[in-house]
Amino acid sequence: MLTVLGRLLATCVAVLVLSIEGPAQTGPRVLVAKSTSPAATFHARPANGTKYKSLLNESDLYATDMLVALPGATLVSRNGSITLRSSADFDAKSPLPVLDTAFTLAEPKNVDLELTLDRGRIEITNSKAAGAASVRVRFWNQLWTIVLEAPDSRVALELCGRWPPGKRFKLIDPKADPELVPAPLASLVFLVLNGSVTVECGGVTVAMKAPPGPAELRWDSLMGVRPQPQKLDKLPDWAILDTTSPEARKFHDLVEEFRQASAKDTLQAVNSFLDSGDPHQQRFALVTLGALDELELLGKSLVAAKTLEEWDFGITVLRHWIGRARGQDQKFFQTLTQVRGYTEVQAKIILQLLFGFSSDDLAQPETYEVLIDYLVHEKPAIRNLAAWHLIRLVPEGKSIPFKPNGTQADAAQAHAMWKKLVPSGQLPPSAKKVKE
């Protein structure tokens, strides 16, 4: 089980990147904002680039760049009217399983700041001395215009996508219509933290204010927006940032340690954290690899994981990566087959294992039989993913030894023990009890 600090690290590397949903912007780079954070708090990758570069203190930010930010990183709009802060789920109370935050800044048109939110959690504040400030936020097929009516009015948006358990991976021709590409299920929470705002969304305009009052809106990619704000008596616990507890202070120190090391060499900092043996540093490094789209390095780290905790959390990061937007699963398939050397069949097995299983799947003995057989697969990644599921699905099997970086002989020993615990054609003891 993750400690609270461990859960913090699972949610806290905030990332600002180009939205996968839309095409890259073209034309001259347009200055739209300025970082107000220290060196290496932000990393940037030009729209036509392939690698990130750490930014200096208080750097200019451009509409066409991919930006990566550590928790608490801030920027101010070009005209100074809007402050945006990347945030994190500091105490694991967030309504959505957020790992990182991603968006694209755009040249504002008739608003003070414009962006496309890809995933994660941001806070937006009216930083004018007087009067209203406005922000246009795009996500999925939505376009919301938010007017923060007075100075210090502040809102939070939290967006997360993930594949529903039991969804079947489907390989799509890269030349096919993008709308034919299957999409994960996405959900968004919008919360007024301070002051009053109006939100134009889904063809309607709603008035909202911080608690006590109509403070929360929700949207998902199946049902759309619920245009009637939910009334709250007070801010929910997840929206109140804890900066004073011992764990919060320890986390702040860890972020600062990584920032200083990243200012010299980001990947070296990641490798140092991975090799440290400290589970909190390892989680931080794994989230960073996912945030920077370093899939090959993330995959290698999973196969070579030295501890069960590192291996476990690395798979969580990878599952988050493929679910964060439409087309991520297709990109991962291409990485597996074209970069990592897997066959199409092997890559499809990996994707299906990452998608997970429905309750109907788990009521079938064949599901467990296949997972157990995968424990002796020639590819360590498939062995590891099968074991990851079995350990979660069958509590009785948690005592069976498993080494993420083990040999085929180690895998064969685990396979024999699992076959004894769950014979072919039978459900595991815990599943039998549930079924009865």
C-alpha positions in Angstrom: 0.0 0.0 0.0 1.2 3.5 -0.7 1.8 5.9 2.2 0.2 9.4 2.0 3.5 10.8 0.9 3.7 8.1 -1.7 0.3 9.0 -3.0 1.4 12.6 -3.1 4.2 11.6 -5.5 1.7 9.7 -7.6 -0.1 12.9 -8.2 2.3 15.7 -8.2 4.6 16.0 -11.2 2.5 18.6 -13.0 3.0 18.7 -16.7 2.1 21.2 -19.3 2.3 19.7 -22.8 0.8 20.0 -26.3 -2.7 18.4 -26.4 -2.6 15.1 -28.2 -6.2 15.7 -29.4 -5.4 18.6 -31.7 -2.8 19.3 -34.4 0.3 21.2 -33.6 0.1 24.9 -34.1 2.0 26.4 -37.0 3.4 29.8 -37.8 5.6 32.1 -35.7 6.0 31.5 -32.0 3.8 33.9 -30.1 4.6 35.0 -26.6 1.6 34.4 -24.4 2.8 34.2 -20.8 5.7 34.4 -18.5 6.9 31.9 -15.9 7.1 33.2 -12.4 9.0 30.1 -11.1 12.6 29.3 -10.5 15.0 27.7 -13.0 14.1 24.1 -14.1 10.6 24.4 -12.7 9.5 24.4 -16.3 10.9 22.3 -19.2 10.0 23.3 -22.8 9.9 21.4 -26.1 9.2 23.4 -29.3 6.3 22.1 -31.4 8.7 20.7 -34.0 11.2 19.4 -31.4 11.7 16.0 -29.8 13.4 16.7 -26.5 12.7 18.9 -23.5 15.0 21.6 -22.2 14.9 23.2 -18.8 14.0 26.9 -18.7 15.7 29.6 -16.8 14.2 31.6 -14.0 11.1 33.5 -15.1 11.3 32.5 -18.8 9.0 33.6 -21.6 6.4 31.0 -22.5 5.1 30.5 -26.1 1.9 29.3 -27.6 3.5 26.5 -29.7 5.7 25.0 -27.0 5.2 22.0 -24.9 5.8 22.9 -21.3 6.5 20.6 -18.3 6.2 22.0 -14.8 6.9 20.8 -11.3 4.1 21.1 -8.7 3.4 24.7 -7.7 4.8 26.2 -10.8 3.2 29.4 -11.8 2.8 31.6 -14.9 1.2 35.0 -15.6 -0.6 35.9 -18.8 1.0 38.3 -21.2 -1.2 41.2 -20.0 -0.8 40.3 -16.3 -4.5 39.7 -15.8 -4.4 35.9 -15.1 -2.2 33.8 -12.9 -2.2 30.0 -13.5 -0.7 27.5 -11.0 -0.1 23.9 -11.5 -1.4 21.9 -8.6 -1.3 18.4 -7.1 -3.4 16.1 -4.9 -1.4 16.7 -1.8 -3.3 14.4 0.5 -4.9 11.8 -2.0 -8.4 13.2 -1.5 -9.0 14.3 -5.1 -12.1 13.1 -6.8 -10.1 12.0 -9.9 -6.9 9.9 -10.1 -4.6 12.7 -11.2 -1.0 11.9 -11.9 0.1 14.9 -13.9 -1.2 18.1 -15.5 -1.1 19.0 -19.1 -2.2 21.9 -21.3 -1.3 24.0 -24.3 -1.2 27.7 -24.2 -2.6 29.5 -27.2 -2.7 33.1 -28.5 -5.7 34.7 -26.7 -8.5 36.1 -28.7 -10.9 38.4 -26.8 -9.8 36.8 -23.5 -6.9 37.3 -21.2 -5.6 33.7 -21.4 -6.4 30.8 -23.7 -5.4 27.1 -23.3 -6.3 23.5 -24.1 -6.4 21.4 -21.0 -5.2 17.9 -21.8 -5.2 16.4 -18.3 -4.6 17.1 -14.6 -5.3 20.0 -12.2 -4.8 23.7 -12.6 -5.9 26.7 -10.6 -6.7 30.0 -12.3 -6.8 33.4 -10.5 -7.9 36.9 -11.5 -4.7 38.8 -10.8 -6.0 42.3 -12.0 -6.0 45.2 -9.6 -9.7 45.8 -10.5 -12.4 44.4 -12.8 -13.1 41.0 -14.4 -10.7 38.7 -16.2 -11.5 35.9 -18.6 -10.1 32.6 -19.7 -11.0 30.3 -22.6 -10.4 26.6 -21.8 -10.7 23.8 -24.4 -10.7 20.1 -23.6 -11.9 17.2 -25.6 -14.8 18.5 -27.7 -15.6 21.3 -25.2 -15.0 25.0 -25.2 -15.6 26.8 -21.9 -15.3 30.6 -21.3 -14.7 31.5 -17.7 -15.2 35.0 -16.4 -13.6 35.7 -13.0 -15.7 38.6 -11.9 -13.3 40.3 -9.5 -9.7 40.3 -8.3 -8.7 37.2 -6.5 -11.6 35.2 -7.9 -10.1 31.7 -8.3 -11.2 28.4 -9.8 -9.8 24.9 -10.1 -10.2 22.5 -13.0 -9.3 18.8 -12.8 -9.4 16.5 -15.9 -8.6 12.8 -16.1 -9.0 10.1 -18.7 -8.7 6.3 -18.3 -9.7 3.2 -20.1 -12.8 1.4 -18.6 -12.0 -2.1 -17.2 -12.6 -4.7 -19.8 -12.3 -2.4 -22.9 -10.7 -4.3 -25.8 -7.7 -2.9 -27.5 -8.3 -2.2 -31.2 -5.5 -1.4 -33.6 -6.4 1.4 -35.9 -4.8 2.3 -39.3 -2.7 5.4 -38.6 -4.2 6.9 -41.9 -7.8 6.4 -40.7 -10.1 9.2 -39.7 -9.0 10.3 -36.1 -12.6 10.1 -35.0 -12.5 6.3 -35.6 -9.7 6.0 -32.9 -11.2 4.6 -29.7 -11.1 7.1 -26.8 -10.8 6.5 -23.1 -13.5 7.8 -20.7 -12.7 11.3 -19.5 -14.1 13.3 -16.5 -13.7 16.9 -15.4 -14.5 18.7 -12.1 -14.7 22.5 -12.1 -14.7 24.2 -8.7 -14.9 27.8 -7.6 -12.4 28.3 -4.9 -12.9 32.0 -4.2 -15.2 34.8 -5.4 -17.8 34.7 -8.2 -17.5 33.5 -11.8 -19.7 32.9 -14.8 -19.1 29.9 -17.1 -20.3 29.5 -20.6 -20.4 25.8 -21.4 -22.5 23.5 -23.5 -24.5 26.3 -24.9 -25.5 27.8 -21.6 -24.1 30.3 -19.2 -24.2 29.6 -15.5 -23.4 31.9 -12.5 -21.3 30.3 -9.7 -19.6 31.3 -6.5 -17.4 29.8 -3.9 -19.0 28.0 -1.0 -21.4 28.4 0.5 -23.1 28.5 -2.9 -23.3 26.9 -6.3 -19.6 26.0 -6.6 -19.1 22.8 -8.6 -19.7 21.6 -12.2 -19.0 18.1 -13.5 -18.5 16.8 -17.1 -17.7 13.5 -18.6 -17.2 12.3 -22.2 -20.3 10.1 -22.0 -23.0 12.3 -20.5 -21.5 15.8 -21.2 -21.9 18.7 -18.8 -24.4 18.9 -15.9 -25.4 22.6 -16.4 -26.8 22.9 -12.9 -24.0 23.7 -10.5 -23.9 21.7 -7.3 -24.3 23.8 -4.1 -21.6 23.3 -1.5 -21.6 24.4 2.1 -17.8 24.5 2.2 -14.8 23.7 0.1 -14.1 20.0 -0.2 -10.9 18.7 1.6 -9.2 18.0 -1.7 -9.3 21.7 -2.7 -7.6 22.9 0.4 -3.8 22.9 -0.1 -1.8 21.6 2.9 1.6 23.2 3.2 2.2 22.8 6.9 2.1 19.1 7.7 5.4 17.1 8.1 4.6 15.1 5.0 3.8 18.2 2.9 7.1 19.8 4.0 9.0 16.6 3.2 7.4 16.5 -0.2 8.3 20.2 -0.9 11.9 19.4 0.0 11.9 16.4 -2.4 10.5 18.6 -5.2 13.2 21.2 -4.6 15.9 18.5 -4.6 14.7 17.3 -8.0 14.5 20.8 -9.4 18.0 21.6 -8.5 19.3 18.4 -10.0 17.1 18.8 -13.1 18.6 22.2 -13.7 21.9 20.4 -14.5 20.5 17.4 -16.4 16.9 16.1 -16.2 17.5 12.5 -17.2 20.5 12.2 -14.9 18.3 13.5 -12.1 15.6 10.9 -13.0 18.2 8.1 -13.1 19.6 9.2 -9.8 16.2 9.1 -8.2 15.5 5.7 -9.7 18.8 4.3 -8.3 18.4 5.9 -4.9 16.4 3.0 -3.3 14.1 5.6 -1.8 10.5 4.7 -2.8 9.4 8.3 -2.8 12.2 9.4 -5.1 11.6 6.4 -7.4 7.9 7.3 -7.8 8.8 10.8 -8.5 11.2 9.7 -11.3 8.7 7.3 -12.8 6.0 10.0 -13.0 8.5 12.2 -14.6 9.4 9.6 -17.3 5.7 9.3 -18.1 5.2 13.1 -18.1 8.2 13.6 -20.5 6.9 10.8 -22.8 10.0 8.8 -22.2 8.3 5.5 -22.9 11.4 3.5 -23.8 13.1 4.5 -20.5 9.9 3.9 -18.6 9.5 0.4 -20.1 13.2 -0.5 -19.4 12.8 0.7 -15.8 9.8 -1.6 -15.3 11.6 -4.7 -16.6 14.6 -3.8 -14.4 12.7 -2.8 -11.3 14.5 -3.8 -8.1 11.6 -3.7 -5.8 7.9 -4.7 -5.9 6.9 -1.1 -5.0 8.9 0.4 -7.9 7.4 -2.1 -10.3 3.9 -1.7 -9.0 3.9 2.1 -9.3 5.6 2.1 -12.7 2.7 0.1 -14.1 0.3 2.6 -12.6 2.1 5.4 -14.4 2.0 3.5 -17.7 -1.7 2.8 -17.4 -2.2 6.5 -16.7 -0.2 7.4 -19.8 -2.2 5.3 -22.3 -5.5 6.6 -20.8 -4.8 10.3 -20.7 -6.1 11.1 -24.3 -7.4 9.7 -27.5 -4.7 7.9 -29.5 -2.3 7.2 -26.6 -2.8 3.5 -26.8 -2.1 3.6 -30.6 1.2 5.5 -29.9 2.2 3.0 -27.3 1.5 0.1 -29.7 3.8 1.8 -32.3 6.5 2.3 -29.6 6.3 -1.4 -28.7 6.5 -2.7 -32.3 8.8 -0.2 -33.9 11.1 0.8 -31.1 11.1 -2.0 -28.6 11.0 -4.9 -31.1 7.8 -6.6 -29.9 5.6 -8.5 -32.5 2.1 -7.2 -33.1 0.7 -10.1 -31.1 2.9 -9.4 -28.2 2.1 -5.7 -28.3 -1.6 -6.4 -28.3 -1.3 -8.7 -25.3 0.6 -5.9 -23.4 -2.1 -3.3 -24.3 -4.9 -5.6 -23.2 -3.2 -6.3 -19.9 -2.8 -2.6 -19.4 -6.5 -2.0 -20.1 -7.6 -4.5 -17.4 -10.6 -6.7 -16.9 -14.3 -6.2 -16.4 -16.4 -7.9 -13.7 -17.7 -10.3 -16.3 -14.1 -11.2 -17.3 -13.2 -11.8 -13.6 -16.1 -14.3 -13.3 -14.6 -16.5 -15.9 -12.0 -19.2 -15.0 -10.3 -18.7 -18.4 -9.2 -15.2 -17.3 -7.1 -16.5 -14.5 -5.8 -19.4 -16.5 -4.5 -17.1 -19.2 -2.9 -14.8 -16.7 -1.1 -17.7 -15.0 0.1 -19.0 -18.3 1.5 -15.6 -19.1 3.7 -15.9 -16.0 6.1 -18.0 -18.1 5.9 -15.9 -21.3 9.2 -15.3 -23.0 8.8 -11.5 -22.7 9.4 -10.2 -19.1 6.9 -7.3 -19.7 4.1 -9.8 -20.2 5.2 -11.9 -17.2 5.3 -8.8 -15.1 1.9 -7.5 -16.1 0.2 -10.8 -15.6 1.7 -11.1 -12.1 0.6 -7.5 -11.4 -3.0 -8.5 -12.1 -2.9 -11.8 -10.2 -1.5 -10.2 -7.1 -4.4 -7.8 -7.0 -7.1 -10.1 -8.0 -6.2 -13.1 -5.8 -5.4 -12.1 -2.2 -4.4 -15.7 -1.5 -1.5 -15.4 -3.9 0.2 -12.4 -2.4 2.6 -14.7 -0.6 3.8 -16.3 -3.8 7.3 -14.8 -4.5 7.6 -12.7 -7.6 10.7 -10.8 -8.9 10.0 -8.1 -11.5 13.6 -8.5 -12.7 13.7 -12.3 -12.2 14.8 -15.0 -14.5 12.6 -17.4 -16.4 13.5 -20.0 -13.8 12.1 -17.7 -11.1 9.0 -17.2 -13.3 8.6 -21.0 -13.7 8.6 -21.4 -9.9 5.9 -18.8 -9.4 3.9 -20.3 -12.3 3.9 -23.7 -10.6 2.7 -22.2 -7.3 -0.1 -20.3 -9.0 -1.2 -23.4 -10.9 -1.5 -25.2 -7.6 -3.5 -22.3 -6.0 -5.8 -21.8 -9.0 -6.0 -25.0 -11.1 -7.1 -24.8 -14.7 -10.8 -24.3 -15.2 -11.4 -23.1 -11.7 -11.9 -19.7 -10.1 -9.6 -18.6 -7.3 -10.9 -19.1 -3.7 -11.8 -15.4 -3.3 -13.7 -15.2 -6.6 -15.7 -18.3 -5.7 -16.8 -16.6 -2.5 -17.9 -13.5 -4.3 -19.7 -15.5 -6.9 -21.6 -17.5 -4.2 
